[in-house]
Amino acid sequence: MFKAVANLSSCYSLQQQVTSTTHVQEHTLDLLITRYDQTIVLFAINPPLLSYHSLIVADCDHAPPATTMISFHPICNWQALYIDAFAADLQTSELLAVPIINV
């Protein structure tokens, strides 16, 4: 299982930040996975108190994406549609004039 997580992490440029045990039985069961370019400002693994698991506390930087995409989507006001004019346009359209040829 751990190799699968490691392989998946490397495919997406991620890294596991927890390097010590996080369970009372000395296992690393709790993960903190970040991007390789992210900086951990504060990192603490507190010993288990109310659970068998440690509390992982981290303060990570979070930069906005390098590029911001703005997309425009035209919106049609269907209430302003003149149905008779639309039907007339369809009747004179190439959609009805050109026969469909099966290839």
C-alpha positions in Angstrom: 0.0 0.0 0.0 2.8 2.5 0.9 4.5 1.9 -2.5 1.2 2.7 -4.2 0.9 6.0 -2.3 4.5 6.8 -3.1 4.1 6.1 -6.8 0.9 8.1 -7.0 2.5 11.0 -5.1 5.5 11.1 -7.4 3.3 11.1 -10.5 1.5 14.2 -9.3 4.6 16.0 -7.8 3.4 15.4 -4.2 5.4 14.5 -1.2 4.6 13.0 2.2 5.5 15.4 5.0 5.1 13.0 8.0 8.4 11.2 8.7 7.8 9.8 12.2 5.2 7.5 13.7 1.7 8.7 14.2 0.1 5.7 16.0 0.6 4.3 19.5 1.9 1.0 17.9 4.7 2.9 16.2 3.2 3.0 12.7 2.8 6.0 10.3 -0.9 5.8 9.6 -1.7 9.5 9.3 -0.3 11.4 6.3 0.2 15.0 5.3 0.7 15.2 1.6 1.6 18.5 -0.1 3.0 19.7 -3.4 6.8 19.6 -3.7 6.9 23.4 -4.0 4.9 24.0 -0.9 6.6 25.2 2.2 5.7 23.9 5.7 5.9 26.9 8.0 5.1 25.1 11.2 5.0 21.4 11.7 4.2 19.4 14.8 3.1 15.9 15.6 1.5 15.8 19.0 1.4 12.5 20.9 -1.8 10.6 21.1 -4.1 11.9 23.8 -7.8 11.0 23.2 -7.1 8.5 20.3 -4.6 6.0 19.2 -3.5 8.5 16.5 -1.3 11.6 16.8 -2.5 15.1 16.0 -0.7 16.5 13.0 -0.5 20.3 13.0 0.9 22.2 10.0 0.8 25.6 8.5 1.4 25.5 4.8 1.8 28.4 2.3 -0.9 28.6 -0.3 -0.1 30.6 -3.4 -2.8 31.3 -6.0 -2.5 29.5 -9.3 0.1 31.0 -11.7 -2.5 31.8 -14.3 -6.1 32.6 -14.0 -8.4 31.6 -16.7 -11.4 33.7 -17.4 -14.1 32.2 -19.6 -17.2 33.8 -21.0 -20.3 31.8 -21.6 -23.0 33.4 -23.8 -26.4 33.2 -22.3 -29.5 33.1 -24.4 -32.6 34.8 -23.1 -35.1 32.2 -24.1 -38.1 34.4 -23.1 -37.0 36.8 -25.9 -37.1 34.1 -28.5 -39.6 34.6 -31.3 -40.8 31.1 -32.0 -42.4 31.8 -35.4 -39.2 33.5 -36.6 -37.1 30.7 -35.3 -39.3 28.1 -37.0 -39.1 30.1 -40.3 -35.3 30.2 -40.0 -35.2 26.4 -39.5 -37.3 25.9 -42.6 -34.8 27.8 -44.8 -31.7 26.3 -43.0 -29.2 24.0 -44.7 -30.0 21.5 -41.9 -33.2 20.7 -43.8 -32.1 21.4 -47.3 -29.1 19.0 -47.4 -30.0 15.3 -47.3 -28.2 13.1 -44.9 -25.9 10.6 -46.6 -24.9 7.5 -44.7 -21.3 6.6 -45.3 
